[in-house]
Amino acid sequence: MKILVTGGAGYIGSHMCAELLRIGHEVVAVDNFSNGTQAAIDGVKKISGADFPFYKADVCDSATMEEIFAAQQTDCVIHFAGLKAVGESVAMPLEYYENNLISTMSLCSAMVKCGVSSLIFSSSAATYRSDNPMPLTENSVSGATNPYGWTKIMCEQILRDFCIAEKNFSVVLLRYFNAVGAHESGLIGDCPRGIPNNIMPNISQTAAGLHAELKIYGNDYDTPDGTCVRDYIHVSDLIDGHVLAMDFAEKNKGCEVFNLGTGRGFSVLELVQTFEKTNGLKLPYSIGPRRPGDIATIFANPEKAEKMLNFRAKKSIEDMCRDTWKFQRNVK
């Protein structure tokens, strides 16, 4: 199949492109470089040993997307493109609502006009209300604490309604938990601009000497060691979930949602200690006050994805730490 990957120069999108090429699909990537980089595209080409069409374009531009679809005769779309920083979304809500909703609607409009009917959507565990009991199932109550999370909830609803109107459409909504790790080659990984919002890039950048110390937000939560507990999933496992979702969408019409997580939570201190032990390092860190909006524990119930997609995360927390550090040492 020929797969169009929006946000293909980003963290998860670049890994998706590399895996699709590895298993024999054709890839078309689109990115406006608001989060992605040319280095990620170059890394994918080096990993795969293959060239592929790349368009520097904004998915919000429906006319441009129609031109790309017309030129490429795409079979399926995997939609990663979007603004994604929680803190930034609080400071820039209008930009987040405009970009993330319009890009999704523009993409769907172009797909209909060009006869493409299969879409895998990058959603998030940020779509769940913070007072849900753990583990989170796909039926846990929706709700968000920030504009980023609300954009994912709204896009999910848009896509559900779209599938009701377009009977030939297949949409799979994948709610990610905490994606970490990097490609085993060390050539592509998570390389955020500025100060990272997520814990693992902060850990690896501190280990590389880019920050004086790692700041851990709160050690007084109701968890075994007082730090927040999260469900960390290796990016390569996450990508495997997308490949399985593509197969599901090819065989099933309508809209379906799946959690992609491991079903196990690790605390921030456990993650730090595992990173140190796995890579033979010592990280300077300090404990600061809690961050507004953080909750004690979040982890997935992955049973639906296991049953319906045959998805099961395989990589260990040690793998996540090892691969992250291998990539970080290659960052120029």
C-alpha positions in Angstrom: 0.0 0.0 0.0 1.0 3.6 -0.4 0.6 5.4 3.0 0.5 9.2 3.5 2.0 10.2 6.9 1.2 13.7 8.1 3.7 15.0 10.6 6.2 12.6 9.0 9.2 14.6 10.1 8.2 14.5 13.8 9.2 12.1 16.6 6.5 9.4 16.1 5.9 10.2 12.4 9.5 9.6 11.4 9.5 6.2 13.2 6.3 5.4 11.3 7.8 6.2 8.0 10.9 4.0 8.8 8.8 1.0 9.7 6.4 1.3 6.8 9.4 1.3 4.4 11.0 -1.6 6.2 7.9 -3.8 5.8 7.5 -3.0 2.1 4.9 -0.2 1.9 5.4 3.0 -0.1 5.5 6.2 2.0 4.5 9.8 1.3 5.4 12.2 4.1 4.0 15.7 4.8 5.3 18.1 7.4 5.5 21.9 7.8 8.5 21.6 10.2 6.6 23.3 13.1 7.7 20.3 15.3 9.5 18.0 12.8 13.0 18.4 11.3 14.8 17.7 8.0 17.2 15.6 10.1 14.4 13.2 10.9 13.6 12.7 7.2 17.3 12.2 6.5 17.5 9.7 9.3 14.6 7.7 7.8 16.2 7.6 4.4 19.5 6.4 6.0 17.7 3.7 8.0 15.6 2.5 5.1 18.1 3.0 2.3 15.2 4.4 0.3 14.1 7.7 -1.0 10.4 8.7 -0.7 8.3 11.7 -1.6 8.3 14.4 1.0 6.2 17.6 0.9 6.9 20.6 3.1 3.3 21.6 3.4 0.6 22.5 6.0 -2.1 20.0 6.4 -4.5 22.9 7.2 -4.2 23.8 3.5 -6.9 21.6 1.9 -6.1 22.7 -1.6 -2.5 21.6 -1.2 -3.5 18.3 0.4 -5.9 17.6 -2.6 -2.9 18.2 -4.9 -0.8 15.8 -3.0 -3.5 13.1 -2.9 -4.1 13.5 -6.6 -0.4 13.2 -7.4 0.2 10.2 -5.1 -2.9 7.9 -5.3 -2.7 7.1 -1.6 -4.4 4.1 0.0 -4.3 5.1 3.7 -3.5 8.1 5.9 -1.8 8.1 9.3 -2.4 11.5 10.8 0.2 12.7 13.3 0.4 16.4 12.3 -0.6 18.8 15.1 0.6 21.0 17.9 1.3 18.9 20.9 2.8 20.7 23.9 0.4 20.8 26.9 1.9 23.9 28.6 2.0 25.8 25.3 -1.6 25.0 24.6 -2.6 26.7 27.8 -0.7 29.8 26.8 -1.9 29.6 23.1 -5.3 28.0 23.1 -6.6 29.7 19.9 -3.6 28.5 17.9 -4.1 24.9 19.2 -7.8 24.8 18.4 -7.3 26.4 15.0 -4.4 24.2 14.0 -5.4 20.8 15.3 -9.1 21.0 14.4 -8.7 22.6 11.0 -5.9 20.2 10.0 -8.1 17.2 10.7 -11.1 18.6 8.9 -9.0 19.8 5.9 -7.5 16.3 5.7 -10.8 14.6 5.7 -12.2 16.9 3.1 -9.3 16.2 0.8 -9.6 12.5 1.4 -13.2 12.4 0.4 -12.6 14.4 -2.8 -9.7 12.1 -3.8 -11.3 8.8 -2.8 -9.1 7.9 0.1 -11.2 6.2 2.9 -8.8 4.8 5.6 -7.4 7.0 8.4 -5.4 6.3 11.5 -5.6 9.2 14.0 -3.0 10.1 16.6 -5.0 10.7 19.8 -4.0 10.7 23.4 -4.6 9.5 27.0 -5.1 13.3 27.6 -8.7 12.7 26.4 -9.5 11.0 29.8 -10.8 12.8 32.8 -8.3 13.0 35.7 -10.7 11.5 38.2 -11.2 8.1 36.4 -10.3 5.0 38.3 -7.2 3.2 37.0 -6.5 1.4 34.7 -8.1 3.5 32.0 -10.3 1.7 29.5 -11.6 3.1 26.2 -14.9 3.5 28.1 -13.4 5.7 30.8 -15.0 9.1 31.1 -13.7 11.7 28.6 -12.5 15.1 29.7 -9.4 17.3 29.6 -7.4 19.7 31.8 -5.8 21.7 28.9 -6.6 22.9 25.4 -4.3 20.2 23.8 -6.4 17.4 25.4 -9.6 19.1 24.3 -8.4 19.3 20.7 -7.9 15.6 20.7 -11.4 15.0 22.2 -12.9 17.3 19.6 -11.0 15.7 16.7 -12.2 12.3 17.8 -15.8 13.5 17.8 -15.4 15.1 14.4 -14.1 11.8 13.0 -16.9 9.8 14.6 -19.5 12.1 13.0 -17.6 12.0 9.7 -17.8 8.1 9.7 -21.5 8.3 10.2 -21.9 10.5 7.2 -19.3 8.8 5.1 -20.3 5.1 5.2 -17.3 3.9 3.3 -14.8 5.4 5.8 -12.6 3.5 8.2 -11.1 5.5 11.1 -9.1 4.1 14.0 -8.5 6.4 17.0 -5.3 5.5 18.9 -5.0 6.9 22.4 -1.3 6.9 23.2 0.1 6.8 26.7 3.7 8.1 27.3 5.7 7.4 24.2 9.5 7.2 24.9 12.6 5.5 23.4 14.1 5.8 19.9 14.9 3.8 16.9 17.4 1.0 17.6 19.8 2.6 15.0 20.1 5.7 17.1 19.4 7.8 14.0 15.9 9.1 14.9 14.3 9.9 18.2 12.6 12.5 20.3 14.4 15.8 19.8 12.1 18.6 21.0 12.9 22.3 20.4 13.7 24.3 23.5 13.1 22.9 27.0 11.3 19.5 26.7 7.8 19.1 28.1 8.2 15.4 28.7 10.3 13.5 31.2 12.4 11.3 29.0 14.0 14.0 26.8 14.7 15.9 30.0 16.4 12.9 31.5 18.6 12.3 28.4 19.4 15.9 27.9 20.5 16.2 31.5 22.6 13.1 31.1 24.2 14.8 28.1 25.0 17.9 30.1 22.5 20.2 28.4 20.8 21.0 31.7 22.4 21.5 35.1 19.9 19.1 36.8 16.7 17.3 36.2 13.7 18.9 37.9 11.2 16.4 39.4 7.8 18.0 40.0 6.5 16.7 43.4 7.4 13.8 45.6 4.3 13.8 47.8 1.8 12.0 45.6 -0.1 9.0 46.7 2.3 6.6 45.0 4.9 4.1 46.3 7.8 6.7 46.2 5.7 9.9 46.0 6.4 10.7 42.4 4.0 10.5 39.5 3.3 7.1 37.9 2.9 6.9 34.1 2.5 4.2 31.5 5.6 4.5 29.3 5.5 2.7 26.0 8.5 2.3 23.6 7.9 4.2 20.3 8.6 1.1 18.3 5.8 -0.7 20.1 3.5 2.3 19.4 4.4 2.0 15.7 3.6 -1.7 15.7 0.1 -0.7 17.0 -0.3 1.6 14.0 0.6 -1.2 11.6 -2.0 -3.4 13.2 -4.5 -0.6 13.1 -4.0 -0.2 9.4 -4.9 -3.9 8.9 -7.9 -3.4 11.1 -9.1 -0.3 9.1 -8.7 -2.2 5.8 -11.1 -4.9 7.0 -13.6 -2.8 9.0 -15.7 0.3 8.2 -16.7 2.9 10.8 -14.8 4.3 13.7 -13.0 2.4 16.5 -10.9 3.5 19.4 -8.0 1.8 21.2 -5.6 2.5 24.0 -1.9 1.9 23.2 0.0 1.4 26.4 1.7 -1.4 28.4 -0.8 -1.7 31.2 2.0 -1.0 33.8 3.0 2.2 35.5 6.5 3.4 36.5 7.2 6.3 38.7 9.4 9.2 37.7 12.0 8.1 40.2 11.9 4.5 38.9 12.4 5.8 35.4 15.4 8.0 36.5 17.0 5.1 38.4 16.5 2.7 35.5 18.1 5.2 33.1 21.0 5.5 35.4 21.5 1.8 35.9 20.9 0.8 32.2 23.4 3.4 30.9 25.9 3.5 33.7 25.2 7.1 34.5 24.4 9.3 37.5 21.9 12.1 37.0 21.7 15.2 39.1 18.2 16.0 40.1 16.1 18.0 42.5 12.6 17.9 43.8 10.3 20.8 43.1 6.7 21.6 43.8 3.9 19.8 41.9 3.0 21.1 38.5 -0.6 22.3 38.1 -2.8 19.7 36.4 -0.5 16.6 37.1 -2.3 13.7 38.7 -0.7 10.9 40.7 -1.2 7.8 38.5 -2.2 7.1 34.9 -1.9 3.8 33.1 -3.8 1.9 30.4 -5.9 -1.2 30.3 -4.7 -2.5 26.9 -7.0 -5.5 26.7 -9.2 -4.2 23.9 -6.1 -3.6 21.6 -4.8 -7.1 22.6 -8.1 -8.7 21.7 -9.1 -6.8 18.6 -5.7 -5.8 17.1 -3.5 -8.6 18.5 -1.4 -5.8 19.9 1.0 -6.3 22.9 3.9 -4.0 23.9 7.1 -6.0 23.9 9.9 -3.5 24.8 11.0 -3.2 28.5 11.6 0.0 30.4 15.4 -0.8 30.1 15.0 -0.9 26.3 13.3 2.5 26.4 16.2 4.0 28.5 19.0 2.3 26.4 17.6 3.4 23.0 16.9 7.0 24.2 20.5 7.4 25.4 21.9 5.9 22.1 19.9 8.5 20.2 20.8 11.4 22.5 24.5 10.7 22.0 24.0 11.1 18.2 22.3 14.4 18.5 24.4 17.2 17.1 
